[in-house]
Amino acid sequence: MSGLVPPFEELALAVPILSHTFPNGLVLLAEPMDWLESAAFTLAVPAGSVHDPPDRCGLSGFLCEMALRGAGPRDSRRFIEDLDRLGVERHESVSDAHTSYSGATLADNLPAALEIVADVVRRPHLPADQLEAGRQVMFQELRAIEDEPSQKVMLELRRRHYPPPWGRPSQGDLQALEAIGFDDIAAQFARLYRPNGAILGVAGRIDWPRLQDTVARLLGDWEPLEGPAIVELPRVGRHEHLPYDANQTQVGISYPSVPYRDPDYFQAWGAMGVLSGGMSARFFTEVRERRGLCYSVYATYHTLRDRAGVFCYAGTSVERAQETLDVMLAELMRLARGIEQHELDRLKARIKSALIMQQESSSARSSSIARDWYHLGRVHTLDELGGLVDSLTRASINAYLAEHPPADFTVVTLGPYELEVPVGVS
């Protein structure tokens, strides 16, 4: 490897990942980070948007919002006050597979914070008199997307890239949100919130035996349920234009790739990292810097459990939108011919910087170990990830690209005029 990038073992410490599976199926994971004063948790319950009925898109997100309006002995006001008193920085999200409740606080406050989140997933009040207030919050999310055309085009791109229900947006749509009633929310909670399939990741300064005892007390008697089946539907059309009255055009392009659990994942991820990530990456250099075609351009990797994709975006002027689309597609085609050593060196430096910063963030690690367990049934330690990065070579990435060139593109555009997708792409 180039001397520009030191081996990861010089940069990271080997930290063991602790795990315990309770009889009800709940998985507890922990990564000790004894040099920190904080601890963070991510509790992922198997209540993702893939389980939303087709005419109730956004139901899981609506349920997540309602579950935060009081739980256990706390009404909605006391719920917020108790979290603030503990200094918990919290975050909630709904993905395709999970609804996740995360938080970070001082290590000494972790048991009390876990007690609150346990009430959220087991004993939420779901107050019927706050249903309309919760609905307004969901409407605000939809309005925010309407005001952010870049997000709108990427949501539609994901919806078309994956077969339903895998690309279904967690925000739902206006008609579905208007139709959701209290009975829908209560039924969704009753059928989805369960310990089997749930993952609790904790990272930071922890006492492992005490943590196990705390989680056993709070969640050990949570009754398991049989998970609902997922019905996959045929994929919708691959290309779409969304009319939008604006002075800019948003361009989205995706192509299939391998999921995180695939042995070739890091080769595919490395290839995407050459395409986007930093001002020396190909998209930025060719599309923005050399040609001045757009104000923003990037690519990102998205993985589900059994499928994945690379999602590319550019925001540009109406006049240069067609050229932007053409040049982006040309860069994707050029990627199939391989990468250069200097590109790989820069990529490794960026990745290692990100991994080092993860060592300083209990929040980043709590979510990462939960994600790893879901995808792999095990957890990559930071030094193991560093070893995988070190093992990437120009030859290995180029061999992957030769066998798996970017292809089968999905194109979504948003703006006043429809663009032409070149022959051979459609």
C-alpha positions as CSV (number, residue, x, y, z in Angstrom):
1,M,0.0,0.0,0.0
2,S,1.1,3.5,-0.7
3,G,3.2,5.2,2.1
4,L,0.7,8.1,2.0
5,V,-1.8,6.0,4.1
6,P,-0.5,4.3,7.2
7,P,-1.9,0.8,8.1
8,F,-5.0,1.0,10.2
9,E,-3.4,-0.9,13.1
10,E,-1.4,2.2,13.7
11,L,-4.6,4.2,14.1
12,A,-7.2,2.0,15.9
13,L,-7.5,-0.1,19.0
14,A,-8.9,-3.6,19.1
15,V,-12.1,-3.3,21.2
16,P,-14.2,-6.4,21.7
17,I,-17.9,-6.4,20.8
18,L,-20.0,-7.9,23.6
19,S,-23.3,-9.6,22.8
20,H,-26.2,-11.4,24.6
21,T,-29.4,-12.7,23.1
22,F,-32.3,-12.9,25.6
23,P,-34.8,-15.7,25.6
24,N,-37.5,-13.5,23.9
25,G,-35.2,-12.9,21.0
26,L,-33.9,-9.4,21.9
27,V,-30.2,-8.9,21.0
28,L,-28.1,-6.7,23.2
29,L,-24.7,-5.5,21.8
30,A,-22.1,-3.3,23.5
31,E,-18.8,-1.8,22.5
32,P,-16.9,-0.5,25.5
33,M,-15.2,2.8,25.0
34,D,-13.8,3.4,28.4
35,W,-11.9,6.6,27.4
36,L,-15.3,8.4,27.0
37,E,-17.5,9.9,29.7
38,S,-20.6,9.3,27.6
39,A,-22.7,6.3,26.5
40,A,-25.1,6.0,23.6
41,F,-27.8,3.6,22.6
42,T,-29.8,2.6,19.5
43,L,-32.9,0.5,20.0
44,A,-34.1,-0.8,16.6
45,V,-37.5,-2.5,16.6
46,P,-38.7,-4.4,13.5
47,A,-41.4,-1.8,12.6
48,G,-40.2,-0.3,9.3
49,S,-42.1,1.2,6.5
50,V,-42.2,-2.1,4.5
51,H,-45.0,-3.1,6.9
52,D,-47.2,-0.1,6.0
53,P,-50.3,-1.1,4.2
54,P,-50.3,0.3,0.6
55,D,-53.2,2.7,1.5
56,R,-51.6,3.7,4.8
57,C,-48.1,4.7,3.7
58,G,-46.4,6.6,6.5
59,L,-48.2,4.6,9.2
60,S,-44.9,3.5,10.9
61,G,-43.6,7.1,10.9
62,F,-46.9,8.3,12.3
63,L,-46.7,5.6,15.0
64,C,-43.2,6.7,15.9
65,E,-44.4,10.2,16.3
66,M,-47.3,9.2,18.6
67,A,-45.1,6.9,20.7
68,L,-43.2,9.9,21.8
69,R,-46.2,11.6,23.3
70,G,-46.0,10.0,26.7
71,A,-45.1,6.5,27.8
72,G,-45.2,4.5,31.1
73,P,-45.7,6.9,34.0
74,R,-44.9,10.0,32.0
75,D,-47.2,12.2,30.0
76,S,-45.8,13.9,26.9
77,R,-44.6,16.9,29.0
78,R,-42.9,14.8,31.6
79,F,-41.4,12.6,29.0
80,I,-39.5,15.5,27.5
81,E,-38.6,17.0,30.9
82,D,-37.1,13.7,32.1
83,L,-35.0,13.3,29.0
84,D,-33.8,16.9,29.3
85,R,-33.0,16.4,33.0
86,L,-30.8,13.4,32.1
87,G,-29.1,15.4,29.3
88,V,-30.2,12.9,26.6
89,E,-29.6,13.9,23.0
90,R,-32.2,11.8,21.3
91,H,-33.1,10.9,17.7
92,E,-35.8,8.8,16.1
93,S,-35.9,7.4,12.6
94,V,-38.0,5.0,10.4
95,S,-36.2,3.0,7.8
96,D,-37.5,0.2,5.5
97,A,-36.9,-2.5,8.2
98,H,-36.8,-0.7,11.6
99,T,-38.0,2.1,13.7
100,S,-35.0,3.3,15.8
101,Y,-34.9,5.2,19.0
102,S,-31.5,6.5,19.8
103,G,-29.9,8.7,22.5
104,A,-26.6,9.7,24.1
105,T,-26.0,10.9,27.6
106,L,-23.5,10.8,30.4
107,A,-22.6,7.2,31.2
108,D,-24.0,7.3,34.7
109,N,-27.4,8.3,33.2
110,L,-27.6,5.4,30.8
111,P,-29.8,3.1,32.9
112,A,-32.4,5.9,33.5
113,A,-32.4,6.8,29.8
114,L,-32.9,3.1,28.8
115,E,-35.9,2.9,31.3
116,I,-37.6,5.7,29.4
117,V,-37.0,4.2,25.9
118,A,-38.2,0.8,27.2
119,D,-41.5,2.5,28.1
120,V,-41.7,4.0,24.6
121,V,-41.5,0.7,22.9
122,R,-43.6,-1.3,25.4
123,R,-46.0,1.1,27.0
124,P,-46.6,4.2,24.8
125,H,-49.8,6.1,25.7
126,L,-50.6,6.8,22.0
127,P,-53.0,9.5,23.2
128,A,-56.1,9.8,20.9
129,D,-56.6,13.4,21.8
130,Q,-53.1,14.2,20.3
131,L,-53.8,12.3,17.0
132,E,-54.4,15.5,15.0
133,A,-51.3,17.2,16.5
134,G,-49.3,14.2,15.4
135,R,-50.8,14.3,12.0
136,Q,-49.8,17.9,11.6
137,V,-46.2,17.0,12.4
138,M,-46.3,14.4,9.6
139,F,-47.8,16.9,7.2
140,Q,-44.9,19.3,8.1
141,E,-42.5,16.6,7.0
142,L,-44.2,16.2,3.6
143,R,-44.2,20.0,3.2
144,A,-40.5,20.1,3.9
145,I,-39.9,17.6,1.1
146,E,-42.0,19.7,-1.3
147,D,-39.8,22.7,-0.4
148,E,-36.6,20.6,-0.9
149,P,-36.7,19.3,-4.5
150,S,-33.4,17.5,-4.2
151,Q,-34.9,15.3,-1.5
152,K,-38.1,14.8,-3.5
153,V,-36.3,13.5,-6.5
154,M,-34.1,11.1,-4.5
155,L,-37.2,9.7,-2.7
156,E,-38.8,9.0,-6.0
157,L,-35.6,7.5,-7.3
158,R,-35.4,5.0,-4.4
159,R,-39.1,4.2,-4.8
160,R,-38.5,3.2,-8.5
161,H,-35.1,1.5,-7.9
162,Y,-36.5,-1.1,-5.5
163,P,-39.6,-3.2,-6.0
164,P,-42.4,-2.3,-3.6
165,P,-42.5,-2.2,-0.6
166,W,-38.7,-1.8,-0.3
167,G,-38.5,1.7,-1.7
168,R,-41.6,3.0,0.1
169,P,-40.8,6.4,1.7
170,S,-41.4,6.5,5.5
171,Q,-43.0,9.9,5.2
172,G,-46.0,8.5,3.4
173,D,-48.2,10.6,1.2
174,L,-50.9,13.2,1.9
175,Q,-53.9,11.0,1.0
176,A,-52.6,8.1,3.2
177,L,-51.8,10.3,6.2
178,E,-55.2,11.9,6.0
179,A,-56.8,8.4,6.1
180,I,-54.9,7.1,9.1
181,G,-57.0,6.8,12.2
182,F,-56.2,6.0,15.8
183,D,-57.2,2.3,15.3
184,D,-54.6,2.0,12.5
185,I,-51.9,3.3,14.8
186,A,-52.9,1.1,17.7
187,A,-53.0,-2.0,15.5
188,Q,-49.6,-1.2,13.9
189,F,-48.1,-1.0,17.4
190,A,-49.7,-4.3,18.5
191,R,-48.5,-6.3,15.5
192,L,-45.0,-4.8,15.0
193,Y,-43.4,-3.7,18.3
194,R,-41.8,-6.9,19.6
195,P,-38.5,-8.1,21.1
196,N,-37.8,-10.8,18.5
197,G,-36.1,-9.0,15.7
198,A,-35.2,-6.0,17.9
199,I,-31.6,-5.0,18.4
200,L,-30.2,-2.8,21.2
201,G,-26.7,-1.4,20.5
202,V,-24.9,0.4,23.2
203,A,-21.4,2.1,23.0
204,G,-19.4,4.2,25.4
205,R,-18.3,3.9,29.0
206,I,-20.3,0.9,30.2
207,D,-20.4,-1.8,32.9
208,W,-21.3,-4.9,30.9
209,P,-22.8,-7.0,33.8
210,R,-24.8,-4.0,35.0
211,L,-26.0,-3.3,31.5
212,Q,-27.2,-6.9,31.0
213,D,-29.1,-6.8,34.3
214,T,-30.7,-3.4,33.4
215,V,-31.9,-4.6,30.0
216,A,-33.1,-7.9,31.5
217,R,-35.2,-5.9,34.0
218,L,-36.6,-3.5,31.4
219,L,-37.1,-5.7,28.4
220,G,-36.5,-9.3,29.4
221,D,-40.2,-10.1,30.0
222,W,-41.3,-8.4,26.7
223,E,-43.4,-11.0,25.0
224,P,-42.4,-12.1,21.5
225,L,-44.7,-12.0,18.5
226,E,-44.8,-13.6,15.1
227,G,-43.6,-11.1,12.5
228,P,-45.8,-10.3,9.6
229,A,-44.9,-11.5,6.1
230,I,-43.7,-9.0,3.5
231,V,-45.4,-9.2,0.1
232,E,-43.1,-8.0,-2.7
233,L,-44.7,-6.4,-5.7
234,P,-43.5,-5.9,-9.3
235,R,-41.1,-3.0,-9.7
236,V,-42.6,0.2,-11.1
237,G,-41.3,1.9,-14.2
238,R,-37.5,2.7,-14.2
239,H,-37.6,6.2,-15.6
240,E,-39.8,9.2,-14.6
241,H,-40.0,12.9,-14.9
242,L,-41.6,15.0,-12.2
243,P,-42.9,18.3,-13.5
244,Y,-41.8,21.1,-11.2
245,D,-42.0,24.8,-11.9
246,A,-38.5,26.1,-11.0
247,N,-35.3,27.6,-12.4
248,Q,-33.3,24.4,-11.6
249,T,-33.5,20.8,-12.6
250,Q,-32.8,17.9,-10.2
251,V,-31.3,14.7,-11.7
252,G,-31.2,11.3,-10.0
253,I,-29.6,8.2,-11.3
254,S,-29.3,4.8,-9.6
255,Y,-28.0,1.4,-10.5
256,P,-28.1,-2.0,-8.6
257,S,-25.1,-3.1,-6.5
258,V,-24.4,-5.7,-3.9
259,P,-25.7,-5.5,-0.3
260,Y,-23.6,-5.1,2.8
261,R,-23.5,-8.8,3.6
262,D,-22.1,-9.7,0.2
263,P,-18.3,-10.6,0.1
264,D,-17.8,-8.0,-2.6
265,Y,-19.4,-5.2,-0.8
266,F,-16.2,-3.3,0.1
267,Q,-15.0,-3.6,-3.5
268,A,-18.3,-2.0,-4.7
269,W,-18.2,0.6,-2.0
270,G,-14.6,1.5,-2.9
271,A,-15.6,2.0,-6.5
272,M,-18.4,4.3,-5.5
273,G,-16.0,6.2,-3.2
274,V,-13.8,7.0,-6.2
275,L,-16.9,8.3,-8.0
276,S,-18.0,10.6,-5.1
277,G,-16.6,11.8,-1.8
278,G,-14.4,14.8,-1.6
279,M,-13.4,17.4,-4.1
280,S,-10.9,15.1,-5.9
281,A,-13.7,12.5,-6.7
282,R,-14.7,12.0,-10.3
283,F,-18.2,13.5,-10.1
284,F,-17.0,16.7,-8.5
285,T,-14.0,17.0,-10.7
286,E,-15.7,16.3,-14.1
287,V,-19.2,17.5,-13.6
288,R,-18.8,20.6,-11.4
289,E,-15.1,21.7,-11.5
290,R,-14.2,21.2,-15.2
291,R,-17.5,21.8,-16.9
292,G,-19.3,23.9,-14.3
293,L,-22.5,22.0,-15.0
294,C,-24.1,22.0,-11.5
295,Y,-24.0,23.4,-8.0
296,S,-24.2,20.0,-6.3
297,V,-23.3,16.5,-7.3
298,Y,-22.7,13.3,-5.4
299,A,-23.2,9.5,-5.2
300,T,-24.1,7.5,-2.1
301,Y,-24.4,3.8,-1.4
302,H,-27.7,2.5,0.0
303,T,-28.1,-1.1,1.2
304,L,-31.0,-3.2,2.3
305,R,-30.5,-6.7,3.7
306,D,-30.7,-8.5,0.4
307,R,-30.2,-5.8,-2.3
308,A,-28.6,-2.4,-2.7
309,G,-27.9,0.4,-5.0
310,V,-25.7,3.4,-5.8
311,F,-27.8,6.6,-5.9
312,C,-26.4,9.6,-7.8
313,Y,-27.7,13.2,-7.7
314,A,-27.0,16.5,-9.3
315,G,-28.7,19.9,-9.1
316,T,-28.3,22.1,-12.1
317,S,-29.8,24.8,-14.2
318,V,-32.6,24.1,-16.7
319,E,-30.4,25.0,-19.6
320,R,-27.6,22.6,-18.7
321,A,-29.7,19.8,-17.3
322,Q,-29.5,17.5,-20.4
323,E,-25.7,17.9,-20.5
324,T,-25.5,17.2,-16.8
325,L,-27.4,13.9,-17.2
326,D,-25.3,12.9,-20.2
327,V,-22.0,13.6,-18.5
328,M,-23.0,11.8,-15.3
329,L,-24.0,8.7,-17.2
330,A,-20.7,8.9,-19.2
331,E,-18.8,9.0,-15.9
332,L,-20.7,5.9,-14.7
333,M,-19.8,4.1,-17.9
334,R,-16.1,5.2,-17.5
335,L,-16.0,3.8,-14.0
336,A,-16.4,0.3,-15.5
337,R,-13.0,0.7,-17.1
338,G,-11.4,0.9,-13.7
339,I,-9.8,3.2,-11.1
340,E,-6.3,4.6,-10.7
341,Q,-3.9,4.1,-7.7
342,H,-3.9,7.7,-6.7
343,E,-7.7,7.6,-6.5
344,L,-7.6,4.6,-4.2
345,D,-5.0,6.3,-2.0
346,R,-7.2,9.3,-1.5
347,L,-10.2,7.1,-0.8
348,K,-8.4,5.1,1.9
349,A,-7.3,8.3,3.6
350,R,-10.9,9.6,3.7
351,I,-12.3,6.3,5.0
352,K,-9.7,6.1,7.8
353,S,-10.4,9.6,8.9
354,A,-14.0,8.7,9.2
355,L,-13.2,5.5,11.1
356,I,-11.0,7.4,13.5
357,M,-13.8,9.9,14.2
358,Q,-16.1,7.0,14.9
359,Q,-13.8,6.1,17.8
360,E,-14.6,9.4,19.3
361,S,-18.4,9.0,19.0
362,S,-20.4,6.6,21.1
363,S,-23.5,7.6,19.1
364,A,-21.9,6.6,15.8
365,R,-20.8,3.2,17.2
366,S,-24.1,2.3,18.8
367,S,-26.0,2.7,15.5
368,S,-23.2,1.0,13.6
369,I,-23.1,-2.1,15.7
370,A,-26.9,-2.5,15.6
371,R,-26.8,-2.1,11.8
372,D,-24.0,-4.6,11.5
373,W,-25.9,-7.2,13.5
374,Y,-29.0,-6.8,11.4
375,H,-27.1,-7.2,8.1
376,L,-24.5,-9.7,9.1
377,G,-25.5,-11.4,12.3
378,R,-22.2,-10.2,13.8
379,V,-20.4,-6.9,14.2
380,H,-17.3,-5.5,12.5
381,T,-14.9,-3.9,15.0
382,L,-13.2,-0.7,14.0
383,D,-9.9,-2.4,13.6
384,E,-11.5,-5.1,11.5
385,L,-13.1,-2.5,9.3
386,G,-9.6,-0.9,9.0
387,G,-8.2,-4.2,7.9
388,L,-10.8,-4.5,5.2
389,V,-10.0,-1.0,4.0
390,D,-6.3,-1.9,3.9
391,S,-7.0,-5.0,1.9
392,L,-8.6,-3.0,-1.0
393,T,-6.3,-2.8,-4.0
394,R,-6.6,-1.2,-7.4
395,A,-6.6,-4.7,-8.9
396,S,-9.3,-6.0,-6.6
397,I,-11.7,-3.1,-7.3
398,N,-11.0,-3.2,-11.0
399,A,-11.7,-6.9,-11.1
400,Y,-15.0,-6.3,-9.4
401,L,-15.9,-3.5,-11.8
402,A,-15.1,-5.7,-14.8
403,E,-17.6,-8.3,-13.6
404,H,-20.2,-5.8,-12.2
405,P,-20.1,-2.6,-14.3
406,P,-22.6,0.1,-13.6
407,A,-25.7,-0.8,-15.6
408,D,-29.5,-1.1,-15.5
409,F,-29.9,2.5,-14.6
410,T,-33.0,4.1,-13.2
411,V,-33.3,7.8,-14.0
412,V,-35.6,10.3,-12.3
413,T,-35.6,14.0,-13.1
414,L,-37.5,16.9,-11.6
415,G,-37.9,20.3,-13.2
416,P,-39.9,22.2,-15.9
417,Y,-38.8,20.1,-18.8
418,E,-38.4,16.4,-19.4
419,L,-34.9,15.2,-20.3
420,E,-34.0,12.5,-22.8
421,V,-32.6,9.3,-21.4
422,P,-29.9,8.1,-23.9
423,V,-30.6,5.0,-25.9
424,G,-29.0,2.0,-24.3
425,V,-29.8,3.3,-20.8
426,S,-33.5,2.7,-20.9
